[in-house]
Amino acid sequence: MNPKRPRDTSQPAKFIVDNSTGDEVDPEMSAKQKAGQLGGLKGGKARAAKLWPDERFTIAKKAAKARPLSSC
């Protein structure tokens, strides 16, 4: 695994030490990443709530066709 380098200029030394000693390198998520993750988590539900029943049906029908047939 090749971890991303931190963008904060005060952390490169810690990153290098952690990387060379084999410690887990997991920089905290930035505020922008957290907001994007939150939007992704609630996005589908919010979109589905706004759709008309016939639109949901059409989308579900298309998704069912895209799924592989089960081998049961």
Secondary structure, DSSP 8 states (H G I E B T S, - for coil): ------SSTT-HHHHHHHHHHT--------HHHHHHHHHHHHHHHHHHHHS-HHHHHHHHHHHHHHS-----
